[in-house]
């Protein structure tokens, strides 16, 4: 692991132009880690392009650098492409996967089942967030964290650990977060932006979602659902469903929470969350997806009834 870090540092030192990307539907770790890396590279005289297949959710618009994220990759050559928090290369989207004007690809990830698609692969499933891996690189480089870079690292860590409530909130996560606070990050300011700043229509969407609660397997698993009709009636979108899966997980006795989110009339995104005893990445892989021990997901075609039957059977059989 240390050897890989040093190899990546040498690649950074030796090159000039960098492309950074992450997975579709970017979350706090994806956004925080990519923007932290971009900030670090730019402050060291590198030319950097940050590309996301999907737009930055409004929730994270307070982070420095979000206004420079590009929806399309410029038609130029890049010395290095950093691919962060992705699990599978295809999750970066067709445009990046079809982009060949890159000399070296570096893969940073903490997914259990991440593909080794890079020329260099820094993968550690024990890292609380991909932001932790970015921190290790920056720290090993000998760079003194400025406020902007520190803020992005802090957000990556706090969001992927559920504000340090999840089992991945290890000593390193607390240590890195504490160091970022010493760099000027205000914990309350970040918490206010992330948790005390939601639009009214998110609560209206949640009010429609919660009555869909279903509890199965003698209370060991539970699910909620959001359909396209719910989006339409509240004027909202999938961006506002972040965290909905935590409601069924919060029920006493529930070990696995499931979130069914409609993408198209016959297509559903499934999110799994575990309290720690159950490896939900196994469920996701069985259904063609991937993820972590405690958080995973996949996409399934079919009616809601058929999709639920498929998912519930796998979960019930495993429990």
N, C-alpha and C positions, 0 to 999 in steps of 0.2 A: 504493500500500500504506500509506504513512504517513498519507495523507488518510483512508483507511478506518479506521485505528486511531484517529485523532482524532475521527472521527464517532461511533465506538462509545463512546469515552470520554465524549463529550457526552451520548449516550443514557443511559449509566450515571449520570452526575451528575444528569440531569433526572428520573430515575424512582426508584420505591421498591420495587416487588415484582417478583421475578425467579423464573423457572422455568428449571432447567438439566436437560438430558437428553443421552443419548449412545446409541450403538448397542447392539444385542442382544449378549449374551455379552461384557460389557465387559472389556477388557484393562487392562494397567497404564497405558497412555496415556489411555484413556477415563476411567478412575477417577481417576488422578492429576490430569488437567487439569480435570475437573468439580469435584472437591473443592477444588482450589487456587482456582478461580474463586469457588466458594461461600464459602470462607474469607475471601477478599479482600472480596467484597461484604458479607458479614456484619460484618466489621471496619470497614466504612465505613457502617454503619447501615442496610443494606438488609435487607428481608425475603426470604428465599431458600428455595425448595423444590427439592430434588434428586430426580429421578425416573429410575429405570432399569427397563426392561422386564424384565430378568432379574436375579437376585440377585447381590450382590457375591461373587466367589469368595473362599473362605476365605483364600487366599494373600495377599489385600490387606486383610484385616480389621484389620491393625495401623495402617492409615492413619486419621488423625483425620477424623471426619465420616461414616465408613461406617455407623455405627449410626443415622444420621438419614436415610439414603436411603429413599425411598418407592417401593413397588411400584405404587401407584396415585396419580393426580394428584387433589388435592383439587378440589372443585367451586367454584372461585373464579376471579376474573379476575386476570391478571398483566399488568403493564406491558410486560415484556420476557421473551422466551424465548430462552435461549442453547442452541444445538444444536451439540454438539462431536464431532469425529472420526467423522463419520457416513457420508460418501461419498454416500449416497442417503437422502433424507428417510424413505423407508419403513422403513429399518433401525432407526428409533426405536421402531417397533411401532405397532400399530393404535390404541392408546389415545391416544398423543401425536398421531399423524397426524389423528385425528378430533377433537382438542381445539381449539376455536376461540376460547376466551376469553383471547386474547393480542393485545395491540396491535401489538407490534414483535417480529420474529424476527431473530436474529443467528446467522449460520452461521460457525463457526470450523473449519477443516479443513486437512489437508495431503495429502489423497488426490489423485492425478493427475487422476482423472475425477470430481471432486466436482460435484454439482448446485448451481447458484446459486439455491437456493430461498428464501434469506433476504431480508429488507428491506435488510440489510447482510451482505456476504459477505467474510470475511477468509480467503482461501484461498492458501496458499503451499506448493507441492509441494517446495520446497527446504528447508522447515523440517523438522528431524529428527523432530519430534513435535508434536501439537496442543498439548501442554504448553508448547512454545516460543512459540506464538502467545498463549497465556494470559500467559506471562511478559512478552511485548512489551506487551500491554495494561496489565498491572499496573505495569510499569516506566514506561511513558509517562504513566500516571496520576500518577506521583510518589509511589507508595506504598512504604514501607520494608518489605521482606519479613520477616514474622514466621516463627517456626520451623515452625508447622503448614503454612502456605502453601508455604514453601520445601521441606518434606519431600515434599509432594504433587507439586510441580513436578519435583523430583529423580527421583522414582519414575517419572513420566511419561517423562522423558528417558532414564533408564537402561534401562527396559524396551523402549522402541521402538527403541533403538539396539543392543539385544542386548548390554548392558553395554559399549557403544562398540566392538563388533566389526563392526557392519554398515556398509555404505558410506554410509549417511545420517549417520554420526557425524562431522559437520563441525565447523568451528571454533566456530560459535555454540553447538552442543550442549555441547562441553567447557567453553566460557566460562560458560554458564548453570549447568551442574552445579557448576563451581567456585565460582560466586557463592552457590549454595544451601548449599554446604558452609561457606562463610564465615558463613552465617546460622545455623549450628549443626547442620546435618545431619551425622550420622556415617556415612560410607560403609560401614564394616564392619557397623554395626547394620542398615542397609538390606540389604546383601548377605546377611547371615545370615537375615533374615526371608524374602527372596525365594528364596534358593538353598540354604540349609542347614536347611530347616525343613519338608521334605516328608513327608507321611504314608506309612506303609509300603505302603498299598494302591496308591499311585501307582507304586511300583517293581514291584509285582506286575502291574499293568496294562501297564507298559512291557515286562515280561518276556514277555507274551503278544503284544504289538505287534511287537517286533523280528523275530521269526521270519517275519513277513509281508513282509519286505523283498523288493522286486523291483527289478532294475536293467535299464534299457532303453536303446535307442539307443546301443549301444557304450559304455555307462557314463557317458553324458552326463546321464541323468536317473534318479531312483530314487524309490520310494514305500514307504510303510508304511500299514497299515490298522488301525483299531480298530472292532470290531463291537459290537452290543448284547449279544451273548453274553459278550464279554470284560468288559463292565461288570458284568453279572450275576454272573459267576463270581468277581469280585474285590471286589464291593460298592462299586464306584467309579462315577464319572460323567464327563461330558465336561470338567468343570472341571479334572480332573487330567491332561488330555492336552496342556496348554500346554507347548510346547517339543518335543513328540515329532517334529515335522517337521524339526527341526534334526539329527536323527540321520542320515537319508539325505543331507541336504545336506552333512554333514561328510565324506562319502566322497570320496577323491581322484578327481578327474576329473568329478565330478557338478556340473553347472551349475544344474540345476533339481530341486528336491525337491517331492514331492507327498504330501499326507496325506489319506487317505480316512477319513472319520468318519461312522458310521451315525447317522442321526437317527430314522428310522422304517424299517419293513421294506423299503420301496421308495423311500427318500430318503436321499441322502448329501451331506454337507458336504465340499467339496474345498478344501484349503488348498495354495497354491503358494508356494514360496520360491526365490529366486535368489541366486547368489553375486555378481551384479552385471552380468554380461555380457548376460543375457537379461531382457527386460521381461515378467515374468509377469502383469502387469496386462492385457496383450494376450490371453493365454490366458483369463483370467477373464472379460473383456468378451465374448469370443467365445462363452462359455458362459452369459452372462446375469448375470455378477457384476461385481466391480470391485476396486479396491485400488491399491497402489503398484507402482513398478517392481520392487522386490525382495520384496514380500509382497502377495498377493492371494487372493481366494477366491470361491466360488460354491456353489450348491446344485443338484444334479441328481437327477431321479427315475429309478428303474429298478433292476434287479438290479446287484449289485456287478460282475459280469462285463461287463454292458453299459456301465455307467458307466466302468469302467476302459478299455474299448475306445474309447469316445468321447474320454476325456481323453488317453489315450496317443497317439491319432491326431493330435490337435491339437498336442501337444508334439513328437512325432516329426517331423511335417511342418515345424514351425517351426525345429527344430534341424537 
